[in-house]
Amino acid sequence: MLTEDHLPSDKDAILGAPTDESGSILATVNQYPSSTGDEDWHGALVEEPTAFRADILQFTDLHTLLWDADLEQTLDVRNDAVDSDVDYASSRVPEVRMQNRFEFADDSTAELDQHVLVSAERPALLVQSDVAFGNANTHTAYTVLNSAIHSTEADAGGEEAYLTTSEGYDCIVAHDEGCGLYFALAQSRPETDLTEFDGQRVGHVDTQEGPDKSAWTDIYEENDGHIDANDGNDGHVDVGVGLFLDDDESATWLTAVGFGESEEDALDAATTALDNGYDEEREAFTDAWESWHESTDGSPVDDDTVTGMYERSLTSMKCAQDPRGPMIAGAFEPNDQGYRYVWPRDQVILIQAALAAGAVDEARAALDWLDDVQITDDVADERDIPRMGTWWQNYRTDGESHWTELQLDQVGGPIYAHWLLWQKTEDDDVVDAYYEMSEQAAEFLLDYDNGEGFPGKHQDPWEEVWGYSTEGVAAAIAGLRSMAALADEQGDDEFADDCREQAETWADNFDDYCFHEDAYLGDHYVTADSPERDDNVSPNERPDAATFMAYWPWNVADADSDEMQSTVAAGDDEAWSAEGARCLARYPEDNYTPSGSPEAGGWPLCEAYGDVVRWQSGHDADAVEDYVFSDAPEWTTAAGLLPEQVDGEGDVRWNSNLQWSQAMYILLAESYAADEPVGFAPDE
């Protein structure tokens, strides 16, 4: 059923397949308006598919356009749909179903239903389109996309695209020499056995005239129902192909995009998917996802709403996992700043959630990746801090570093993840497998004392402040305690004692640095002591949701301590939470928002940490139950995924399919079912 009003989002759905054959393929679907609301758009379309490396886009938006020859009018799914809807086939199977409704100049309508999946057995994206027209005019359907086989916009322009044929299909192949990657676009109309394009154009993006004019200009802006056909082009190209529907009142066609490291592989993926047909590909896709879910423990709560949220969250995390092992933070790019990278910090929480859900293989693959990318060379960063044993701030999925600041939750966290995997599996081989990794990280922490019984300065978890961050220190303490337990198991008693002694010293001084009296909202833990930068509210004055992690999972501060009690009480102040829905922001006056100014609203992951403290401290015994059953289900996109941020009324505001948000729902559902928080770090 189509909805007249839907919530703005950066991405409403994420889709992929849980198989080795196509696990590198990731795509999103966005229903407009976007969170910025800059355009009067109301449609839904596939956006930004990736392959081989999750931070390299293969192409951008997959537009479907409809031309009415009698009315001389072209309508596009994003720009011109008057209404749209996006949903998943089920909470366990991320086949995305889009609906777009159009109104032509004569008031007649067209309904376009599109089902989208990733082939389970080959690297291909497959779309089935069903259109029904409300008039008997002559129509043509078009597909337009921008090639984007490059790491950044600065690299754009190295692609080429050209017309070829394969297995009886017309195909457009796009290729970038620098990346060595290909994709192939093909289509078919099963009811007529048509496998050829009714015209095709390869143009230059944003070129309005001349021999290189873009396919978008040719098809949409010129609006004449005619493609000025050519056979190829190079540079930053876009591609458009036609499908003549004549005066048929309805039609069905398939669009496939195959990916490969050679032209042959990309063509084979696209044409095989079309040969199989949508029903066969959907059956294999469904079977693969159902089989994967059966390998996990399943929802711990017997409630349809909770089970649906839990399964969608777990499905989203699996979609975001690269075959190399890491899970990207999110498949969106706010303000052109991509989240399609791997943060060791996020990875640790995703491992915690995967283990809680029984997805042990996925957790171990993520830990394998952390082991592989750990800094083991004698190198220093821009601050001249020796970084051996640590991790860089974030990475591309192939292990290439991106940002490089030191965060202690990204040093202590992986040790904790190692310890937690051991606890979950009760397999002593796990201790051996990652012992060297954790030992090197712990050795860094042992050396990173400020000389006064506290860790040295570092970047806070929100990547904004250099100082003594409350959450980062707690994570470092948790890492050393986890290492002590691992060292005990290995019989390395001296090292275990060193780790416990350092952790105890830091814990004894924790409140002296991190708890401030007469601060912004009273007496409470703060973002960071002795920060190097100021803000709307100084980081050493403001309360911070990340400080609740000092209780869970880091197990450094008690939920019922006076310090944590007064901090969680500050969360009841509207200066720190959404006005119309209880959802904590990161901190008061936070300006990391779509507008760039402080807004009423909050972060579901922040509320999750706050609710665990409320629950366990007795401040609000129903806080976690409310989060799991009623609050979080109200904060989702059209397809049911949790965003990074909600507005003052609890509606989606920005950056959806954030995997940290999905992980927190799983962890709170598991904690509710267990009647205690799951995944505590050792307490000594």
C-alpha positions in Angstrom: 0.0 0.0 0.0 1.4 3.4 -0.9 1.8 6.1 1.7 1.2 9.7 1.1 3.6 10.8 3.9 6.8 9.1 4.6 9.8 10.0 6.7 13.0 11.6 5.2 16.0 9.3 5.3 19.4 8.9 3.7 18.7 5.3 2.9 15.6 3.2 3.8 16.8 -0.3 2.9 20.0 -2.2 2.5 20.3 -5.5 0.5 22.9 -8.1 -0.2 23.2 -11.9 -0.2 24.7 -14.1 2.6 26.8 -16.2 0.2 30.5 -16.2 -0.8 29.6 -16.0 -4.5 27.9 -12.6 -4.1 28.7 -11.4 -0.6 30.6 -8.4 -2.0 27.5 -6.9 -3.6 25.8 -4.3 -1.5 23.0 -1.9 -2.6 20.7 0.5 -1.0 17.2 1.8 -1.7 16.2 5.3 -0.9 12.7 6.7 -0.6 12.5 10.4 -1.0 12.4 13.1 0.4 15.9 12.8 1.7 16.8 13.9 5.2 18.0 17.3 3.9 14.7 17.9 2.1 16.4 20.0 -0.6 14.2 18.8 -3.5 10.5 18.2 -3.9 11.1 14.5 -4.7 8.8 11.7 -3.6 10.1 8.6 -5.4 12.1 5.5 -4.5 15.0 4.0 -6.4 18.1 1.8 -6.1 21.2 3.8 -5.1 25.0 3.3 -4.9 25.6 -0.4 -5.4 29.1 -1.6 -4.5 31.2 -4.6 -5.2 34.6 -6.0 -4.3 35.3 -3.1 -1.9 32.4 -1.6 0.0 33.8 1.9 -0.3 34.1 1.9 -4.1 30.7 2.6 -5.8 30.1 0.7 -9.0 27.4 3.0 -10.1 25.1 5.6 -8.5 21.4 5.8 -8.9 19.4 3.3 -11.0 16.7 5.5 -12.5 13.6 4.1 -14.3 11.8 6.6 -16.5 8.5 6.4 -18.4 7.8 8.3 -21.6 4.3 9.0 -22.8 4.4 9.6 -26.6 0.9 11.1 -26.9 1.5 13.5 -24.1 5.2 14.1 -24.9 6.1 13.7 -21.2 8.9 11.9 -19.4 8.6 11.0 -15.8 11.4 9.7 -13.5 11.1 7.6 -10.4 13.0 10.0 -8.1 12.1 13.4 -9.5 8.5 12.9 -10.6 6.8 10.1 -8.6 4.0 11.6 -6.6 4.1 8.9 -4.0 6.2 5.8 -3.2 6.7 3.0 -0.8 9.6 0.8 0.2 9.5 -2.5 2.2 11.3 -5.8 2.6 9.8 -9.1 1.5 10.3 -10.2 5.1 12.4 -9.5 8.1 14.7 -12.4 7.2 14.8 -11.9 3.4 16.0 -8.5 2.2 14.3 -8.6 -1.2 13.3 -4.9 -1.5 10.0 -4.0 -2.9 9.5 -0.5 -4.3 6.3 1.1 -5.5 6.2 4.4 -7.4 3.0 6.2 -8.5 3.0 8.7 -11.3 0.4 11.2 -12.6 0.7 12.4 -16.2 -0.5 15.7 -17.7 -3.9 14.2 -18.6 -4.4 13.1 -15.0 -3.9 9.5 -15.9 -1.7 7.5 -13.6 1.0 4.8 -13.8 1.9 2.3 -11.1 5.5 1.0 -11.2 6.2 -2.0 -8.9 9.9 -3.1 -8.7 11.4 -6.0 -6.8 15.1 -5.9 -6.2 17.5 -8.6 -5.0 21.2 -9.7 -5.2 21.7 -13.0 -6.9 22.7 -15.6 -4.3 24.9 -17.5 -6.8 26.7 -14.8 -8.8 27.7 -11.2 -8.4 24.6 -9.6 -9.9 21.8 -7.2 -9.0 18.4 -8.0 -10.5 15.4 -5.8 -10.7 11.9 -6.9 -11.9 9.7 -4.0 -13.0 6.0 -4.2 -13.5 4.2 -1.2 -14.8 0.5 -0.6 -15.3 -0.7 2.5 -17.2 -4.0 4.3 -16.7 -4.3 5.2 -20.4 -3.9 3.5 -23.7 -1.1 5.8 -25.0 2.2 4.7 -26.5 5.0 4.4 -23.8 8.7 3.7 -23.6 10.6 2.8 -20.4 14.2 3.9 -19.9 16.9 2.9 -17.5 19.6 5.5 -16.6 22.6 5.1 -14.3 25.9 6.9 -13.7 29.1 4.8 -13.7 31.1 5.4 -10.6 33.9 2.8 -10.5 36.3 5.0 -8.5 37.3 5.6 -4.8 36.6 9.3 -4.7 35.2 12.0 -6.9 38.7 13.1 -7.5 39.3 9.8 -9.3 36.2 10.2 -11.5 36.7 10.3 -15.2 38.6 7.1 -15.8 35.7 5.0 -16.9 34.7 3.8 -20.3 31.5 2.2 -21.3 30.5 0.6 -24.5 27.8 -1.5 -26.3 28.4 -5.2 -26.8 26.4 -8.4 -27.1 26.6 -11.6 -25.0 24.5 -14.7 -25.1 21.9 -12.9 -27.3 21.6 -9.9 -25.0 22.5 -6.3 -25.8 24.8 -5.1 -22.9 26.5 -2.0 -21.9 29.8 -2.7 -20.2 31.5 -0.1 -18.0 35.1 -0.4 -16.9 37.7 1.5 -15.0 41.3 0.8 -15.7 42.5 2.1 -12.4 40.4 -0.2 -10.3 40.3 -3.1 -12.8 36.6 -3.6 -12.3 33.7 -4.0 -14.6 29.9 -4.0 -14.6 27.5 -5.0 -17.3 23.9 -3.7 -17.8 21.4 -5.9 -19.7 17.6 -6.2 -19.8 14.9 -8.6 -21.1 11.2 -8.6 -21.5 10.2 -12.2 -20.8 6.7 -11.9 -22.3 8.1 -11.0 -25.7 11.5 -12.6 -25.5 13.1 -9.2 -26.2 16.7 -9.0 -25.2 17.8 -6.0 -27.2 17.9 -2.3 -26.3 15.5 0.1 -28.0 18.3 2.6 -28.3 21.2 3.3 -26.0 23.4 6.2 -25.1 26.7 6.6 -23.2 27.4 10.2 -22.4 29.3 12.4 -20.0 27.7 13.2 -16.6 26.4 16.7 -16.4 27.1 17.5 -20.0 24.0 19.2 -21.6 24.9 19.4 -25.3 27.2 18.2 -28.0 28.4 14.7 -28.9 29.1 13.9 -25.3 25.8 15.0 -23.8 24.7 12.9 -20.9 22.2 10.1 -21.2 20.2 11.9 -18.6 20.0 15.0 -20.7 19.1 13.0 -23.8 16.3 11.0 -22.2 14.9 13.2 -19.4 15.8 16.8 -20.1 15.3 16.8 -23.9 12.0 14.9 -23.3 11.4 13.9 -26.9 11.1 10.1 -26.5 14.1 9.6 -28.7 17.6 8.3 -27.8 20.5 9.8 -29.8 22.2 6.5 -29.9 25.9 5.8 -29.8 28.0 2.8 -29.0 30.3 4.1 -26.3 32.3 6.8 -24.6 35.0 7.3 -22.0 35.4 9.7 -19.1 32.9 10.2 -16.3 30.1 8.5 -18.1 26.4 7.8 -17.6 24.4 5.2 -19.5 20.8 5.1 -20.7 18.9 2.3 -22.5 15.3 2.1 -23.9 12.5 -0.4 -23.9 9.6 0.3 -26.2 6.3 -0.8 -24.7 4.0 0.4 -27.5 0.4 0.8 -26.3 0.4 -2.1 -23.9 -1.5 -1.3 -20.7 0.9 -3.3 -18.6 4.4 -4.7 -19.0 7.1 -6.7 -17.1 10.8 -6.5 -17.7 14.0 -7.5 -16.0 17.1 -5.4 -15.5 20.4 -7.0 -14.5 23.7 -5.6 -13.5 26.6 -8.1 -13.3 29.9 -7.3 -11.7 33.3 -8.8 -12.3 37.0 -8.3 -12.5 36.8 -8.9 -16.3 34.4 -8.1 -19.0 33.6 -11.8 -19.4 32.8 -12.3 -15.7 30.5 -9.2 -15.6 28.6 -10.2 -18.7 28.2 -13.8 -17.5 26.8 -12.6 -14.2 24.2 -10.3 -15.8 23.1 -12.6 -18.6 22.9 -15.7 -16.4 20.7 -13.9 -14.0 18.4 -12.9 -16.8 18.4 -16.4 -18.3 17.4 -17.8 -14.9 14.5 -15.3 -14.5 13.4 -13.5 -11.4 11.4 -16.3 -9.8 14.3 -18.7 -9.9 16.7 -16.1 -8.6 14.3 -15.1 -5.8 13.9 -18.7 -4.7 17.7 -19.2 -4.4 18.0 -15.8 -2.6 15.2 -16.7 -0.2 16.7 -20.2 0.5 20.1 -18.7 1.2 18.8 -16.1 3.7 16.5 -18.6 5.4 19.4 -21.1 5.7 21.6 -18.4 7.2 19.1 -17.3 9.8 18.7 -20.9 10.8 22.4 -21.0 11.6 21.8 -18.3 14.3 20.0 -18.5 17.6 16.9 -16.5 16.5 15.0 -13.9 18.3 15.0 -14.4 22.1 11.6 -12.7 22.5 8.3 -14.3 21.5 6.7 -11.1 20.1 6.1 -10.4 16.4 7.2 -6.8 16.5 10.4 -7.6 18.4 11.2 -10.6 16.3 10.8 -8.5 13.1 13.0 -5.7 14.4 15.6 -8.2 15.6 15.7 -10.2 12.4 15.9 -7.1 10.2 18.8 -5.7 12.4 20.7 -9.0 12.1 20.0 -9.2 8.4 21.3 -5.6 7.9 24.5 -6.5 9.8 25.1 -9.5 7.5 24.4 -7.5 4.4 27.1 -5.0 5.5 29.7 -7.7 6.1 32.4 -7.8 3.4 33.6 -11.3 2.5 37.0 -10.3 4.0 35.2 -10.2 7.4 34.6 -6.6 8.4 31.2 -4.9 8.6 31.1 -1.4 7.3 29.6 1.3 9.6 26.8 2.2 7.2 25.9 2.4 3.5 25.3 6.1 3.2 27.2 9.3 2.6 26.0 12.3 4.7 27.4 15.5 3.3 29.6 13.5 0.9 31.4 11.9 3.9 31.1 8.2 3.5 30.3 5.8 6.3 31.3 2.9 4.0 34.4 2.3 6.0 35.3 0.0 8.9 35.8 1.5 12.4 37.4 -1.0 14.8 35.2 0.5 17.5 32.0 -0.2 15.6 33.4 -3.6 14.7 33.8 -4.5 18.4 30.1 -3.7 19.1 29.0 -5.6 16.0 31.0 -8.6 17.2 29.3 -8.3 20.6 25.9 -8.3 19.0 26.7 -11.1 16.5 27.9 -13.3 19.4 24.8 -12.5 21.4 22.7 -13.6 18.4 24.7 -16.8 17.8 26.3 -15.6 14.6 29.6 -16.9 15.8 31.1 -17.4 12.3 30.4 -13.8 11.4 31.9 -12.6 14.7 35.0 -14.7 14.2 35.5 -13.5 10.6 35.3 -9.9 11.9 37.9 -10.6 14.6 40.1 -12.3 12.0 40.0 -9.1 10.0 41.0 -7.0 13.1 43.9 -9.4 13.6 45.0 -8.9 10.0 44.9 -5.1 10.0 46.5 -4.5 13.4 49.5 -2.2 13.2 52.5 -4.4 13.8 55.2 -2.1 12.4 57.2 0.5 14.3 55.3 3.5 13.0 54.2 6.8 14.5 51.2 8.9 13.7 50.8 12.6 13.0 51.1 13.3 16.8 54.3 11.3 16.9 52.7 8.6 19.0 54.2 5.1 18.3 51.2 3.1 17.1 52.5 -0.5 17.1 49.8 -2.8 18.6 46.9 -0.3 17.9 44.6 0.1 15.0 44.1 3.1 12.8 40.9 5.1 13.2 39.1 3.5 10.3 39.8 1.5 7.2 38.6 0.5 3.8 37.4 -3.0 3.7 40.6 -4.2 2.0 42.6 -3.1 5.1 43.9 0.2 3.7 43.9 2.8 6.4 41.8 5.9 6.0 41.7 8.1 9.1 44.5 7.7 11.6 43.8 9.3 15.0 44.3 7.3 18.2 41.1 6.1 20.0 41.5 3.9 23.0 38.2 2.2 22.5 39.8 1.0 19.2 42.7 -0.5 21.2 41.0 -2.0 24.3 37.9 -3.0 22.3 39.5 -5.6 20.1 41.0 -7.3 23.2 37.6 -7.4 24.7 36.1 -8.8 21.5 38.8 -11.6 21.6 37.9 -12.4 25.3 34.2 -12.3 24.5 34.5 -14.8 21.6 36.4 -17.1 23.9 33.7 -16.8 26.5 31.0 -17.5 24.0 32.7 -20.5 22.3 34.4 -21.9 25.4 37.1 -22.9 22.9 40.7 -22.6 24.2 41.9 -22.5 20.6 40.3 -19.1 20.4 42.7 -17.8 23.1 45.7 -19.0 21.0 44.4 -17.8 17.7 44.4 -14.1 18.7 46.7 -14.0 21.6 49.5 -12.2 19.9 47.0 -9.6 18.6 45.7 -8.9 22.1 49.1 -9.0 23.7 50.5 -6.3 21.4 47.4 -4.1 22.0 47.8 -4.5 25.8 51.5 -3.7 25.6 50.6 -0.5 23.9 48.1 0.3 26.7 50.6 -0.5 29.4 53.1 2.0 27.9 50.4 4.7 27.3 50.2 6.1 30.8 50.4 9.8 31.3 52.8 9.4 34.2 50.2 10.1 36.8 48.3 6.9 36.8 45.9 7.5 33.9 45.9 6.8 30.1 47.4 9.4 27.8 45.2 11.7 25.9 43.3 10.3 22.9 40.4 11.1 20.6 36.9 10.7 22.0 34.5 8.1 20.5 32.7 10.7 18.5 36.0 11.7 16.8 35.8 15.3 17.7 37.8 15.9 20.8 41.4 15.2 21.9 41.6 14.7 25.7 40.9 12.2 28.4 37.7 10.8 27.1 35.5 9.0 29.6 34.4 6.2 27.3 37.9 5.7 25.8 39.5 5.3 29.2 36.8 2.8 30.3 37.5 0.8 27.1 41.2 0.8 27.8 40.6 -0.5 31.3 38.2 -3.2 30.0 40.9 -4.2 27.4 43.5 -4.7 30.1 41.2 -6.7 32.3 40.2 -8.8 29.3 43.9 -9.3 28.5 44.6 -10.4 32.1 41.9 -13.1 31.8 43.4 -14.3 28.5 46.9 -14.2 30.0 45.8 -16.3 33.0 44.5 -18.9 30.5 47.9 -18.9 28.8 49.7 -19.2 32.1 51.4 -15.8 31.6 50.9 -14.8 35.2 53.3 -11.9 35.3 51.7 -10.3 32.3 48.3 -10.8 33.7 49.4 -9.1 37.0 50.8 -6.2 35.0 47.5 -5.7 33.1 45.4 -5.9 36.3 47.6 -3.5 38.2 47.5 -0.9 35.5 43.7 -1.3 35.0 43.2 -1.0 38.8 45.3 2.2 38.9 43.4 3.8 36.0 40.0 2.7 37.5 40.9 4.3 40.9 41.6 7.6 39.2 38.6 7.3 36.8 36.2 9.6 38.6 38.9 12.2 39.4 39.3 12.8 35.7 35.9 12.0 34.2 33.3 13.0 36.7 32.8 16.8 37.0 30.7 18.6 39.6 28.7 21.7 38.8 28.9 21.0 35.1 26.4 21.8 32.4 23.5 19.8 33.8 24.8 19.4 37.3 27.2 16.7 38.5 27.9 14.1 35.8 30.4 12.3 33.7 31.7 14.4 30.7 32.8 13.8 27.2 36.5 14.4 28.0 38.7 16.0 30.6 41.3 18.6 29.5 40.1 18.8 25.9 42.1 20.5 23.2 39.0 22.1 21.6 35.9 23.9 22.7 32.4 23.6 21.4 28.8 24.9 21.8 29.2 23.4 25.3 32.7 22.5 26.3 33.5 18.8 26.2 34.7 19.0 29.9 31.3 20.5 30.9 28.7 18.5 29.0 27.2 15.1 29.8 27.8 12.5 27.1 25.8 9.3 26.2 29.1 7.5 25.5 29.9 7.7 29.2 27.1 5.1 29.9 29.4 2.6 28.2 31.6 2.9 31.2 29.0 0.8 32.9 28.1 -1.5 29.9 29.9 -3.1 28.3 33.1 -1.8 29.8 32.2 -2.6 33.4 34.2 0.1 35.0 31.5 2.3 36.7 28.6 0.8 38.6 25.1 1.6 37.4 24.0 2.4 40.9 27.0 4.6 41.9 26.3 8.1 42.8 28.2 9.3 39.8 26.3 7.2 37.3 23.0 7.9 39.0 23.4 11.7 38.7 24.6 11.3 35.1 21.6 9.3 34.0 19.3 11.7 35.9 20.7 14.5 33.7 19.3 12.5 30.7 15.8 13.5 31.8 16.6 17.1 30.9 15.2 18.2 27.5 18.5 19.9 26.8 19.9 16.4 26.2 17.0 14.5 24.7 14.4 14.7 22.0 11.4 16.8 23.0 8.6 14.6 21.8 10.3 11.2 22.3 12.8 10.1 24.9 15.9 9.6 22.8 19.3 10.9 24.1 21.5 12.9 21.8 25.2 12.3 22.0 25.5 15.4 24.2 23.6 18.8 24.6 24.0 21.3 21.7 25.3 18.7 19.3 25.6 20.2 15.8 26.4 17.1 13.9 23.1 17.2 12.1 21.9 17.6 8.6 21.5 21.3 9.1 24.9 21.8 10.8 23.2 23.4 13.8 21.9 21.9 17.1 18.5 20.3 16.6 16.0 18.7 19.0 16.5 15.0 18.6 18.6 12.0 19.6 20.5 8.9 18.6 18.9 5.5 19.1 22.2 3.9 20.0 22.8 6.6 22.7 19.3 6.0 24.1 20.1 2.3 24.3 23.2 2.8 26.5 21.3 5.2 28.7 18.3 2.9 29.0 20.5 0.0 30.2 21.8 2.2 33.0 18.3 3.4 33.8 17.1 -0.2 33.9 19.9 -1.6 36.0 20.1 1.4 38.4 16.4 1.4 39.1 16.0 4.9 37.7 13.5 3.4 35.3 12.9 -0.3 35.6 11.0 -0.4 32.3 13.5 1.5 30.2 14.9 -1.4 28.2 11.5 -3.0 27.8 10.1 0.2 26.5 13.1 0.6 24.1 12.7 -2.9 22.7 8.9 -3.1 22.4 7.7 0.4 21.7 10.4 3.1 21.3 12.8 1.7 18.7 10.1 0.3 16.5 8.8 3.8 16.1 12.2 5.2 15.0 12.7 3.2 11.8 12.8 3.9 8.1 10.1 2.7 5.7 11.8 -0.7 5.5 12.2 -1.0 9.3 15.9 -0.1 9.9 17.2 2.1 12.7 18.9 5.3 11.8 21.8 7.2 13.3 19.5 10.1 14.4 15.9 10.9 15.0 14.3 14.3 15.3 12.5 15.9 18.2 9.4 13.8 17.6 11.3 10.5 17.2 11.0 10.4 13.4 13.9 9.4 11.2 16.3 12.4 10.8 19.6 11.2 9.3 21.8 8.3 8.2 19.9 5.1 8.2 21.1 1.5 8.3 23.7 2.5 10.8 25.0 -0.9 11.8 25.8 0.2 15.4 22.1 1.1 15.8 21.1 -2.3 14.5 23.6 -4.0 16.9 22.2 -2.1 19.9 18.7 -3.4 19.2 19.9 -6.9 19.1 21.9 -6.4 22.3 19.0 -4.8 24.2 16.5 -7.5 23.0 19.0 -10.2 24.2 19.6 -8.3 27.5 15.8 -8.0 28.1 15.3 -11.7 27.5 18.3 -12.6 29.8 17.1 -10.1 32.5 20.6 -8.7 32.6 23.0 -6.9 30.2 24.8 -9.3 27.9 28.5 -9.0 27.1 30.0 -7.4 30.2 33.8 -7.1 30.2 35.6 -8.6 33.2 35.2 -6.5 36.3 38.8 -7.0 37.5 
